[in-house]
Amino acid sequence: EQGHANAQYNLGLCLHKGEGVARKESEAVKWLLAAAEQGQAQAQIYLGLCYDKGVGVVENKAEAVNCFRAAAKQNDAEAQYILGLCFEKGGVMSEAAKWYRAAAEQGHARAQFMLGVCHDRGEGVKESKAHAARLFRKAAEQGFARAQVKLGDCLFQGNGVAENKPEAAKWFKEAAQQRDATAQFILGVCFYEGEGVSESKEKAVQCFRAAAELNNGEACCQLGDCYRYGVGVQKDRCASLK
């Protein structure tokens, strides 16, 4: 109430989440707005999310973008990344890439990944498989599973980097350990074919099962075939139909 921006932001957050106080989303927006108007970047981001989703306030996508832009201009990496997503959703890829780059240069893993995708596809920037691979690696090294899968794919296919299937398998394993279904399926294929790892139909089945439990369609089909033909697992035609 004395105008301390950080306190206003924290109070808004508590009211929004119902932490220590009753949840009151409209009052939360009031305090987030008060902090945002003083230039508190985190409040600007959170307020933007409220406008974007219509939480505690009437949905207003344009106002959401204004909030994200205000925080992004303060060099907040998360805001820059979110603003990039907004422009990508609107089909303005050059502007999306600009904000992804701003966040990526600050080490924001998801922004590095998205900028890598832009370079990989030549969307909003000049196509460069090599640059894409470098960005995927930066994000992968921070533990971002989607980047680990993309880097693994680059290494497996030799796209933008020298082909290195053992290293590709290493990154698929890293992502699979984070329960990334795509990585679990691809790692299963690696074990099944003996590509980058020692062939093991049993380990392949384990990977296919893990991915299938996360509703990966390709893994479901592959696991069904393994049960049907008894590859890496005891033959079970009933299980193959599940």
C-alpha positions in Angstrom: 0.0 0.0 0.0 3.1 2.3 0.4 3.9 1.8 -3.3 6.8 -0.7 -3.0 6.8 -2.5 -6.4 8.3 -5.8 -5.3 5.9 -6.0 -2.4 3.0 -5.3 -4.7 4.2 -8.0 -7.1 4.6 -10.6 -4.2 1.2 -9.8 -2.9 -0.4 -10.2 -6.3 1.4 -13.5 -6.7 0.1 -14.7 -3.3 -3.5 -13.6 -4.1 -3.3 -15.3 -7.6 -2.0 -18.6 -6.1 -3.9 -18.5 -2.9 -0.7 -18.8 -0.8 -1.2 -17.5 2.7 -4.4 -15.7 1.7 -7.6 -16.5 0.0 -7.3 -16.8 -3.7 -8.6 -13.6 -5.3 -7.6 -13.3 -9.0 -9.1 -9.9 -9.7 -7.4 -8.4 -6.6 -4.2 -10.1 -7.7 -4.4 -8.3 -11.0 -4.9 -5.0 -9.2 -1.6 -5.4 -7.4 0.3 -6.8 -10.4 -0.9 -3.8 -12.4 0.4 -1.5 -9.6 3.8 -3.1 -9.7 3.9 -3.3 -13.5 3.2 0.4 -13.8 6.3 1.0 -11.7 8.4 -1.1 -14.2 8.6 -4.3 -12.1 9.5 -6.7 -14.9 8.2 -9.9 -13.2 4.9 -8.2 -12.5 4.7 -7.1 -16.2 5.2 -10.7 -17.3 2.7 -12.2 -14.9 0.2 -9.5 -15.7 0.7 -10.3 -19.4 -0.1 -13.9 -18.7 -3.3 -12.9 -16.9 -4.4 -10.8 -19.9 -3.4 -13.6 -22.3 -5.5 -16.2 -20.5 -8.2 -13.9 -19.2 -7.4 -14.7 -15.5 -8.7 -12.1 -13.1 -9.2 -9.7 -16.0 -10.9 -9.6 -19.4 -8.8 -11.5 -21.9 -6.8 -9.1 -24.1 -4.1 -10.5 -26.3 -2.9 -7.1 -27.4 -2.5 -5.9 -23.8 -0.7 -9.1 -23.0 1.9 -8.4 -25.7 2.3 -4.8 -24.4 3.1 -6.2 -21.0 5.6 -8.7 -22.3 7.2 -6.0 -24.5 7.6 -3.7 -21.5 9.5 -6.4 -19.6 11.4 -7.5 -22.7 12.7 -3.9 -23.2 14.2 -4.2 -19.7 16.2 -7.1 -21.0 14.3 -9.7 -19.1 15.1 -13.0 -20.9 11.8 -14.8 -20.1 9.8 -11.9 -21.4 11.8 -11.8 -24.6 11.2 -15.5 -25.0 7.5 -15.2 -24.4 7.3 -12.2 -26.8 9.0 -14.3 -29.4 6.4 -16.9 -29.0 3.7 -14.3 -29.4 5.2 -13.1 -32.7 5.7 -16.7 -33.9 2.0 -17.4 -33.2 1.1 -14.4 -35.2 3.3 -15.5 -38.1 5.8 -12.6 -37.8 8.9 -14.8 -37.8 11.5 -12.1 -38.3 10.3 -10.4 -35.1 10.0 -13.7 -33.3 13.6 -14.6 -34.2 14.8 -11.2 -33.0 13.4 -11.7 -29.5 14.4 -15.3 -29.4 18.0 -14.2 -30.2 17.9 -11.5 -27.4 16.9 -14.1 -24.9 19.2 -16.8 -26.3 22.2 -14.4 -25.9 21.4 -14.3 -22.2 21.5 -18.1 -22.0 17.8 -18.8 -22.0 17.6 -22.5 -23.0 14.1 -22.5 -24.5 14.9 -19.4 -26.5 18.1 -21.0 -27.8 16.1 -24.0 -28.8 13.5 -21.9 -30.6 16.1 -19.8 -32.4 17.7 -23.1 -33.4 14.5 -24.2 -34.9 14.2 -20.9 -36.8 17.7 -21.4 -38.3 17.0 -25.1 -39.0 13.9 -24.1 -41.1 15.1 -20.8 -42.4 12.1 -19.0 -40.8 12.7 -15.4 -39.9 16.5 -15.9 -40.3 18.8 -17.3 -42.9 18.8 -21.1 -42.9 21.9 -22.6 -41.3 21.9 -26.2 -40.1 25.3 -25.6 -38.4 24.1 -22.6 -36.5 20.9 -24.6 -35.5 23.0 -27.4 -34.2 25.2 -25.1 -32.1 22.1 -23.6 -30.5 20.5 -27.0 -29.9 23.8 -28.0 -28.1 23.7 -24.9 -25.9 20.2 -25.6 -24.8 20.8 -29.3 -24.5 23.8 -28.7 -22.2 21.4 -26.9 -19.9 19.2 -30.0 -19.7 16.4 -28.9 -22.0 14.9 -32.2 -23.3 13.5 -31.0 -26.6 16.9 -29.6 -27.5 18.6 -32.8 -26.5 16.4 -34.7 -28.9 17.1 -32.2 -31.7 20.8 -32.3 -31.1 20.7 -36.1 -31.1 18.8 -36.0 -34.4 21.4 -33.6 -35.9 24.3 -35.9 -34.8 22.5 -39.0 -35.9 21.7 -37.6 -39.4 24.8 -35.5 -39.8 22.8 -32.3 -40.1 24.9 -29.3 -39.4 27.5 -31.4 -37.6 29.6 -34.4 -38.3 27.6 -37.7 -38.0 28.2 -39.2 -34.6 25.6 -41.9 -33.7 27.1 -42.8 -30.3 26.9 -39.2 -29.2 23.4 -38.9 -30.7 22.4 -41.9 -28.5 23.9 -40.2 -25.5 21.6 -37.2 -26.0 18.6 -39.3 -26.6 19.3 -41.1 -23.3 19.6 -37.7 -21.5 16.2 -36.7 -22.8 14.6 -40.1 -22.2 15.6 -39.9 -18.6 13.4 -36.7 -18.4 10.5 -38.8 -19.7 10.5 -37.3 -23.2 8.4 -39.7 -25.1 10.0 -38.9 -28.5 13.5 -39.5 -27.1 12.4 -42.8 -25.5 11.0 -44.0 -28.8 14.1 -43.0 -30.8 16.4 -44.5 -28.2 14.4 -47.7 -28.5 15.0 -47.7 -32.3 18.7 -47.2 -31.6 18.8 -50.3 -29.3 16.6 -52.2 -31.8 18.9 -51.5 -34.7 22.2 -51.3 -32.8 22.7 -47.7 -34.0 25.0 -45.8 -31.7 24.6 -48.4 -29.0 25.0 -52.1 -28.7 22.0 -53.9 -30.1 19.6 -55.0 -27.4 16.0 -56.0 -28.3 15.2 -56.2 -24.6 16.3 -52.6 -23.9 14.5 -51.5 -27.1 11.3 -53.0 -25.7 11.8 -51.2 -22.4 12.2 -47.9 -24.2 9.1 -48.6 -26.4 7.1 -49.4 -23.3 8.2 -46.2 -21.6 7.2 -44.1 -24.6 4.0 -46.0 -25.1 3.0 -45.3 -21.5 3.3 -41.6 -22.4 1.0 -42.2 -25.4 3.6 -42.1 -28.2 1.8 -43.6 -31.1 4.8 -45.0 -32.9 6.1 -46.6 -29.8 2.7 -48.2 -29.2 2.8 -49.8 -32.7 6.4 -50.9 -32.3 5.8 -52.4 -28.9 2.8 -54.2 -30.2 4.9 -55.8 -33.0 7.5 -56.8 -30.4 4.9 -58.7 -28.5 3.3 -60.1 -31.6 6.5 -61.6 -32.9 8.3 -62.2 -29.6 11.1 -59.8 -30.2 12.9 -58.8 -27.0 9.9 -60.1 -25.0 7.9 -63.2 -24.7 5.4 -63.6 -27.6 2.0 -62.5 -26.5 -0.6 -61.9 -29.2 -3.1 -60.6 -26.7 -0.7 -57.9 -25.4 0.1 -57.0 -29.0 -3.5 -55.9 -29.4 -3.7 -53.7 -26.3 
